[in-house]
């Protein structure tokens, strides 16, 4: 039987960690949001600039999120060591992570540049692809600095510090908005760059975030000590294998889930530029709601990893249940907002009446999958915290590639529902993932009690 008093302290502890992450995620989403709003307004009634940012961002995001997933493997490992007060092993993980993640970022950037010719073969209008490529290339250039930022960010999350990333992200994204205004529209004597200006602003703001994060870390003695004796020559294959063992399943799950959204976006382009623009607005709004979900999931990983390291399984269980309560409450609120304001919100992005009408239809389906999306994300956070990550990749494969995309195609094209049918596929994929992961968690936690 539910009692608020049982979970009151858990809510407080989870929210203390989650709220700074919320602001961090808000900063990440605001980059995309600002790009979309400012490029959409720059285009006016012409949907091509917004569609170009949508398409270029979608292609970039697929490998971007896979790389970020690898970096996220550091947090539960450091969280367990932090609970055990093992600074030596934590320092080894950080130093190996700095080198490995930076090299990974360089490798991903090279692959992203090599994929440019493929963008003309994904069924998108040529004028959209032509405008998307310069924006995409600038995003790809940001990968090494993003990965270096995440090396420090994920380490700090592991030791329970979520405020530093918040401050760095807020400052960097405020800079991004200002740079967007200057570079997209051509202010203060700069050339009017349109969509390409949004890409350059993102590159510069991400570099600033990386500099701020490293500056914070090195200015605090309690963290600076983790870098003592640092040299790329000290890299350990064992530590890198440990980071990969945890990070690759997380990366695979994030890649498979994201690919369902990217694949849907590509199929949306088959309906034309209007559908692609509407999809970008709807997904951006869905991401704004998802930032809270991701923050609760990140806080869950930190809390659960600390409890797992200290082997306080009862506390672990209560922390996990509290996260479920919080995310269900938030997603109910988000779904209500999307449904009640679905005709007004799209007008913030564009003045094109057809895009606004189509987006309002899609927002109903965004509201529909909110609850299952929240449940599956918190479940992933719990599994990361107890380092039971191998199972999440096959669950994601079933949920997103074998259900989400085929069901979306069936409803969208074969049954004639159009763009709304593609979005209906998300409900099937996310619900399946949520159910399978919850079943796995119940099994794994029972083993911890044994």
Phi, psi and omega in degrees: 000133183287132172227127181301322183298331180294326187250000186305311181292328178292319177302315181297314182295317180294318181290327177300321177280324188285323187298316174298325178292325175304313181293326176295311180295323176301319178298317179297315181292325180297331175299310178294317181299314180296318177303313184292314182295314186286323175289321177299317178292325177298320180284335181064235179283348179276115184279354187297312180302316179293319178296324179294316177297321178299310184291312180299318179295324180293314180296318178296319190294334185297308178283330177302311184290329177295318178294318178298322179300320177299317180295329182292345176295340180291325188301307181295328178294314178292323179300317178295315180295325179297317179295333179266001179058040180258088184286328183296311180292325177298316179297321179298317179296316180299311185295321176291324179295321180302311182291310185295314183292324178295316177297323177297319179299319178295316179298317179296319179299318179295319178295318180298320177294323180292338182276354184307313180300331180296335184297337178279357184243023181251017173076021181262154176303139186298322182294331176290315181296317180303318181281333183286328189298312178300321176298315181297317182298322179291322175297318180298324179297338182280352187301314180300319181289327177298315183292325176293320175302316183289333176301314180285321181299312183291327176296313181297323175298321180299326179269009174089012179258106178250002184277328183296315179297326179298310183297315181297319183289320179298313180297314183296323182280334170296320177296323181298317180298314179298317178294323175303313183298321181287313190275324179292313187265349179076060179263164175054035176085357177282152178292146176287113188254348179061226183300324180297326177297325177295322178294318179295320178298320179295316178301313182294319182290325177292324175296319177298317179300318179297314180298317180296319181294315179294320178300318178297313184299315183284342181274352180251119186298324182294337176263324183301330181296336178291346181259004181299131180076014183294133174201137177304336180289346181272009182300140182246126177300324181297316180293320179294321176298322179296316177297321180289321180302321179275322189280325184296315176298321177297314179300317181297317178298316180293322178297313182294318178294314181296323181297332176294319177290319179294315179300320177296320178297320178294316178296328178298324178297338178291341176273351177116177185294323180298315180295322180296319178294317179296320178300317182297319180294314182297317179293321177299317179293320176299322178294327178297321176288323184292338181299325177293317179300314179297323180293317177295320178297319178294317177297323179297316178301316181296309181300313183293321180294323177293316177294323179295317179296322180275353181059038173261084191288326177298316177296320178302314181296317180292322178297319180295315180296322178299323178295321176299317179300313183296317184288325178294320178297313181297315183293329175295319177295314181299317180298320179297318180295315182298320181287315186286332183246020187292340179272341183262319186304317182300335181291346176289338186261327188207157175258002180285116186297324181291320178295319179298315181297315181292321179297321180297326176292317182294327181296333175298320181283331172298318177297324184297323183263011182298312186296314181293326178297318179295316181297316183290327182289317177296323178298319176299318179300321179293314181297323175297317183298325179265009176059031176257073191255344184299328186286338188289334179291310177297326177297317179295321179300314179296313188290317190260323181267324181271343180241299188306301184294312179297320180293320177299316178297318180301309181290320185289316187252310185289322181262002170074022180279346179072209182306323179298324179295323177298320180290332179296332178300329179300322181298320179292313183294312184292323179294319178297315179300317181298313182296313183294322180288322178297319178299320179294319180298316180300319179294315183291320180292323176300322178293325179293327178289332186294000000 
